[in-house]
Amino acid sequence: MSPVRPTDLAATGREQLELHERAAAVAASRFGRRVFIRAVVEVSNHCRESCDYCGMRRENRAVTRYRASVESLAELLLEHRPASVTDVMLQSGEDPRAVAEVVLPLLKVLKRETTLGLSVCLGTLDTRVYAELRAAGAEVYLMKFEVPNADRYEFLRAPGSFEERLSHLRHLADTGWSVTSGFIAGLPGASAGESWEAIQLARTLPLAGCSVSPFIPGESTPLHQGPPASLDLTLNCMAALRLARPDWIVPAVSALGLRDNLEGYRRGLRCGANLATINLTPPHWREHYLLYRRDRIIMDEQRILRALEAEGIEPSPIGMVQHLRERHSNAVEAPCLPA
């Protein structure tokens, strides 16, 4: 297999098709023509941070804030989750109150009543809280590093400092979590090499997976007038991640379909993605979870299954968390991305 090069991130036409086909072949060799199906529930849009790229930033007074109730989410996930779902991720803005009042009790219910693999995406928290979440049943922690260097991280007012963010990722991995991370492609002001730098950083971290999200200008943010990221850049980054780490979880993120409905999402499935996420947040809360815009594409089960069928891909009968447990025990060694 030929190595991935920085120039691959700018590939178009035949070169891009070949890049994506190589990545898809690597994914198929490791995972078959299957993807993991995870559901996400967005439990709170309160956030104590003010990231320039996020619509839920603390300073956005135009957003209606909410915290979901444990009872309603427990009923949803116990009684009404789609049959294809093997894993659930509980996600929120950086809201320690929601962690204590909603996430921890809900995890205990799901751990007791189901065999679902449990993931969380809750931002940077106290190490004590990470331990409580782990004890309650969560096994995967998603925390994006967003951008690949300290100057850009500070400029975009991302949470805390860049070094703190990386130290939290390493702490989570050191204390038994499977850690996934990610970055944003095409942010305003990004250098030509920023996405390559992000891929290089990702491969040095103790990760089980990595995502790439295209920048989408968010409502009521300092970057709301910025140009959206190139879909081609995002897809090329996904392919590069897959070729760099054949064993990783690489999601097809919902933002791939934001600009051109399902075609962008299907293209993500063609370049090595092996995780699809169904949004189960009830609509009366979901409309206020403003990562990007209110008119985002909601990837429900019907859309996901239709995209998979069109690409000749099946839902995996084995959950993502179960797979990662087995991978830990087997300690599969993966190749590295050339410098």
C-alpha positions as CSV (number, residue, x, y, z in Angstrom):
1,M,0.0,0.0,0.0
2,S,1.5,3.3,-1.0
3,P,2.0,5.9,1.8
4,V,-0.3,8.8,2.4
5,R,1.2,12.2,1.5
6,P,0.3,15.8,2.4
7,T,-0.6,16.4,-1.2
8,D,-3.3,13.7,-1.0
9,L,-5.5,16.1,1.0
10,A,-5.8,18.3,-2.1
11,A,-6.6,15.4,-4.4
12,T,-9.3,15.8,-7.0
13,G,-10.7,13.8,-9.9
14,R,-9.1,10.4,-10.6
15,E,-6.4,10.9,-7.9
16,Q,-9.1,11.5,-5.3
17,L,-11.2,8.5,-6.4
18,E,-8.1,6.3,-6.1
19,L,-7.4,7.6,-2.7
20,H,-10.9,7.0,-1.5
21,E,-11.0,3.5,-3.0
22,R,-7.7,2.6,-1.2
23,A,-9.2,3.8,2.1
24,A,-12.5,1.9,1.5
25,A,-10.5,-1.3,0.7
26,V,-8.5,-1.0,3.9
27,A,-11.7,-0.5,5.9
28,A,-13.3,-3.5,4.3
29,S,-10.3,-5.7,5.0
30,R,-10.5,-4.9,8.7
31,F,-14.3,-4.6,9.2
32,G,-16.0,-6.1,6.2
33,R,-18.7,-4.2,4.4
34,R,-20.2,-3.2,7.7
35,V,-20.4,-0.2,9.9
36,F,-21.2,0.3,13.6
37,I,-24.5,1.9,14.3
38,R,-24.6,4.3,17.3
39,A,-27.4,6.5,18.6
40,V,-26.6,9.9,20.0
41,V,-28.8,11.8,22.6
42,E,-28.0,15.4,23.2
43,V,-28.8,15.8,26.9
44,S,-28.0,19.5,27.4
45,N,-27.1,22.6,25.4
46,H,-25.8,24.5,28.4
47,C,-22.1,25.3,28.0
48,R,-19.6,27.1,30.1
49,E,-17.3,27.7,27.2
50,S,-17.3,30.3,24.4
51,C,-15.6,28.6,21.4
52,D,-15.7,30.8,18.4
53,Y,-16.9,28.0,16.1
54,C,-19.8,26.7,18.2
55,G,-23.4,27.9,18.3
56,M,-23.9,26.7,21.9
57,R,-21.2,29.0,23.2
58,R,-21.9,30.6,26.5
59,E,-22.1,34.1,25.0
60,N,-24.9,33.2,22.6
61,R,-28.0,34.7,24.2
62,A,-30.2,33.7,21.2
63,V,-30.2,30.1,22.1
64,T,-33.0,28.5,24.3
65,R,-31.2,26.4,26.9
66,Y,-32.4,23.0,28.1
67,R,-31.4,20.0,30.1
68,A,-33.3,16.8,29.3
69,S,-34.9,14.7,32.0
70,V,-33.5,11.3,32.9
71,E,-37.0,9.8,32.8
72,S,-37.8,10.9,29.3
73,L,-34.4,9.8,27.9
74,A,-34.5,6.4,29.7
75,E,-38.0,5.7,28.2
76,L,-36.7,6.7,24.8
77,L,-33.6,4.5,24.9
78,L,-35.2,1.6,26.7
79,E,-38.5,1.4,24.8
80,H,-38.1,3.2,21.4
81,R,-34.5,2.9,20.2
82,P,-34.1,1.6,16.7
83,A,-33.3,-2.1,16.3
84,S,-30.1,-1.4,14.4
85,V,-28.5,0.5,17.4
86,T,-25.8,-1.4,19.3
87,D,-24.2,1.7,21.0
88,V,-25.4,4.9,22.6
89,M,-23.5,8.2,23.1
90,L,-24.6,10.8,25.6
91,Q,-23.5,14.2,24.5
92,S,-23.8,17.7,25.8
93,G,-22.3,21.1,26.0
94,E,-19.7,21.5,28.8
95,D,-22.3,21.3,31.6
96,P,-21.1,19.7,34.8
97,R,-24.6,20.0,36.3
98,A,-26.1,17.9,33.4
99,V,-23.4,15.3,34.0
100,A,-24.4,14.9,37.6
101,E,-28.1,15.2,37.2
102,V,-28.8,13.5,33.9
103,V,-25.8,11.6,32.5
104,L,-24.6,9.6,35.5
105,P,-28.1,8.4,36.5
106,L,-29.0,7.6,32.9
107,L,-25.8,5.6,32.4
108,K,-26.6,3.5,35.5
109,V,-30.1,2.7,34.1
110,L,-28.7,1.8,30.7
111,K,-26.0,-0.3,32.2
112,R,-28.5,-2.2,34.3
113,E,-31.2,-2.6,31.8
114,T,-29.4,-3.1,28.4
115,T,-26.3,-4.5,26.8
116,L,-25.7,-1.3,24.8
117,G,-22.1,0.0,24.5
118,L,-22.0,3.3,26.2
119,S,-20.0,6.4,25.1
120,V,-20.0,10.0,26.3
121,C,-19.0,13.3,24.9
122,L,-19.1,15.9,27.7
123,G,-16.0,18.1,27.4
124,T,-13.2,18.5,29.9
125,L,-14.2,17.5,33.5
126,D,-12.6,16.8,36.8
127,T,-10.7,13.5,36.9
128,R,-13.0,12.4,39.7
129,V,-16.0,12.8,37.4
130,Y,-14.3,10.8,34.7
131,A,-13.9,8.0,37.2
132,E,-17.6,8.3,38.2
133,L,-18.7,8.1,34.6
134,R,-16.5,5.0,34.0
135,A,-17.9,3.3,37.1
136,A,-21.4,4.1,35.9
137,G,-20.8,2.1,32.7
138,A,-19.4,4.4,30.1
139,E,-16.4,2.9,28.2
140,V,-15.7,5.4,25.3
141,Y,-14.9,9.1,25.8
142,L,-15.1,11.4,22.8
143,M,-13.1,14.6,23.2
144,K,-12.0,16.5,20.1
145,F,-8.7,18.3,20.0
146,E,-10.3,20.5,17.3
147,V,-7.1,22.1,15.9
148,P,-3.5,20.8,15.9
149,N,-1.6,23.6,17.7
150,A,-1.7,25.8,20.7
151,D,-1.8,29.2,18.8
152,R,-4.9,28.3,16.8
153,Y,-6.5,26.7,19.8
154,E,-6.2,29.9,21.8
155,F,-7.2,32.1,18.9
156,L,-10.5,30.1,18.5
157,R,-11.1,30.3,22.3
158,A,-11.4,26.5,22.5
159,P,-11.9,25.1,26.1
160,G,-8.9,25.7,28.4
161,S,-5.5,25.4,26.8
162,F,-4.3,23.1,24.1
163,E,-1.9,21.3,26.4
164,E,-4.7,20.8,29.0
165,R,-6.9,19.3,26.3
166,L,-4.2,16.8,25.3
167,S,-3.4,16.0,28.9
168,H,-7.1,15.1,29.5
169,L,-7.0,12.8,26.4
170,R,-3.9,11.1,27.8
171,H,-5.4,10.8,31.3
172,L,-8.6,9.2,30.0
173,A,-6.6,6.6,28.0
174,D,-4.3,5.9,31.0
175,T,-7.3,5.3,33.2
176,G,-9.0,2.6,31.1
177,W,-11.1,4.6,28.6
178,S,-11.2,3.9,24.9
179,V,-10.6,7.5,23.7
180,T,-11.8,8.9,20.4
181,S,-11.0,12.4,19.2
182,G,-11.3,14.6,16.1
183,F,-10.6,17.9,14.4
184,I,-12.4,20.5,12.3
185,A,-11.3,20.8,8.7
186,G,-11.4,24.1,6.8
187,L,-11.7,26.6,9.7
188,P,-11.4,30.2,8.6
189,G,-7.7,31.2,8.7
190,A,-6.4,27.7,8.5
191,S,-3.0,27.3,6.9
192,A,-2.6,25.0,3.9
193,G,-1.0,22.4,6.1
194,E,-3.3,22.5,9.1
195,S,-5.3,19.4,8.3
196,W,-2.2,17.4,7.7
197,E,-0.8,18.7,11.0
198,A,-4.0,17.5,12.7
199,I,-3.6,14.0,11.2
200,Q,0.0,13.9,12.4
201,L,-1.1,14.9,15.9
202,A,-3.9,12.4,16.0
203,R,-1.5,9.5,15.3
204,T,0.7,10.4,18.2
205,L,-2.2,10.3,20.7
206,P,-3.5,7.2,22.5
207,L,-6.7,7.0,20.4
208,A,-9.2,4.3,19.4
209,G,-10.6,6.5,16.6
210,C,-10.7,10.0,15.1
211,S,-13.2,12.0,13.2
212,V,-13.0,14.9,10.8
213,S,-15.8,17.5,10.7
214,P,-16.1,20.1,8.0
215,F,-16.4,23.7,9.3
216,I,-19.9,24.9,9.0
217,P,-20.5,28.6,9.9
218,G,-22.6,28.5,13.1
219,E,-25.5,30.8,14.0
220,S,-24.6,33.7,16.4
221,T,-20.9,32.9,16.4
222,P,-17.8,35.1,15.5
223,L,-17.3,32.9,12.5
224,H,-20.8,33.0,11.2
225,Q,-19.7,34.8,8.0
226,G,-16.8,32.4,7.3
227,P,-16.9,30.2,4.2
228,P,-17.9,26.5,4.8
229,A,-15.1,23.9,4.5
230,S,-14.5,22.1,1.3
231,L,-16.3,18.7,1.4
232,D,-13.5,17.3,-0.7
233,L,-10.9,18.3,1.9
234,T,-12.9,16.7,4.6
235,L,-13.3,13.4,2.7
236,N,-9.7,13.3,1.8
237,C,-8.8,13.7,5.5
238,M,-11.1,10.8,6.4
239,A,-9.4,8.7,3.8
240,A,-6.0,9.7,5.1
241,L,-6.9,8.7,8.6
242,R,-8.2,5.3,7.5
243,L,-5.0,4.6,5.5
244,A,-2.9,5.8,8.4
245,R,-4.7,3.7,11.0
246,P,-6.7,0.8,9.5
247,D,-7.8,-0.2,13.0
248,W,-9.4,3.1,14.0
249,I,-13.1,4.1,14.4
250,V,-13.6,6.7,11.7
251,P,-17.2,8.1,11.7
252,A,-19.2,9.5,8.8
253,V,-20.3,12.7,10.6
254,S,-23.7,14.1,10.0
255,A,-22.2,17.4,8.8
256,L,-21.1,15.6,5.6
257,G,-24.8,15.8,4.6
258,L,-25.4,19.3,5.6
259,R,-24.7,21.0,2.3
260,D,-25.9,18.5,-0.2
261,N,-28.3,16.1,1.6
262,L,-27.2,12.4,1.6
263,E,-24.7,12.5,-1.3
264,G,-21.9,13.9,0.9
265,Y,-22.7,11.4,3.6
266,R,-22.6,8.5,1.1
267,R,-19.3,9.8,-0.1
268,G,-18.0,9.5,3.5
269,L,-19.0,5.9,3.5
270,R,-16.9,5.4,0.4
271,C,-13.7,6.6,1.9
272,G,-13.2,4.4,4.9
273,A,-15.8,5.4,7.5
274,N,-17.0,2.6,9.8
275,L,-19.3,4.3,12.2
276,A,-22.8,5.9,11.5
277,T,-24.7,7.8,14.1
278,I,-28.5,8.1,14.4
279,N,-29.7,11.2,16.2
280,L,-32.4,10.2,18.8
281,T,-32.6,13.6,20.5
282,P,-36.4,14.5,20.8
283,P,-37.2,17.3,18.3
284,H,-38.3,19.8,20.9
285,W,-34.8,19.7,22.4
286,R,-32.8,18.9,19.2
287,E,-33.7,22.2,17.5
288,H,-31.8,24.1,20.2
289,Y,-28.7,22.0,20.0
290,L,-26.9,24.4,17.8
291,L,-23.5,23.0,16.9
292,Y,-23.9,24.6,13.4
293,R,-27.4,25.7,12.3
294,R,-31.0,25.0,13.0
295,D,-31.4,23.6,9.5
296,R,-28.9,20.8,9.9
297,I,-29.6,17.4,8.4
298,I,-30.9,15.0,11.1
299,M,-29.5,11.5,10.4
300,D,-32.4,9.3,11.6
301,E,-32.5,5.6,11.2
302,Q,-34.3,5.7,7.8
303,R,-31.6,8.1,6.3
304,I,-28.8,6.0,7.7
305,L,-30.1,2.7,6.5
306,R,-31.0,4.1,3.1
307,A,-27.4,5.4,2.7
308,L,-25.9,2.1,3.8
309,E,-28.1,0.1,1.4
310,A,-27.2,2.4,-1.5
311,E,-23.5,1.8,-0.8
312,G,-23.8,-2.0,-0.3
313,I,-23.0,-1.8,3.4
314,E,-24.7,-3.5,6.4
315,P,-25.0,-2.6,10.0
316,S,-22.6,-4.5,12.2
317,P,-24.2,-7.0,14.5
318,I,-21.3,-6.4,16.9
319,G,-21.3,-3.1,18.8
320,M,-18.5,-0.6,18.6
321,V,-17.7,-0.8,22.3
322,Q,-17.7,-4.6,22.1
323,H,-15.3,-4.4,19.2
324,L,-13.0,-2.1,21.2
325,R,-13.0,-4.4,24.2
326,E,-11.9,-7.3,21.9
327,R,-9.3,-5.1,20.3
328,H,-7.8,-4.2,23.7
329,S,-7.5,-7.8,24.5
330,N,-5.9,-8.7,21.2
331,A,-3.6,-5.6,21.2
332,V,-3.5,-5.3,17.4
333,E,-0.6,-3.3,16.2
334,A,-1.4,-0.7,13.5
335,P,1.0,0.9,11.0
336,C,2.0,4.5,11.4
337,L,1.6,7.5,9.0
338,P,5.0,8.5,7.5
339,A,6.2,11.9,8.6
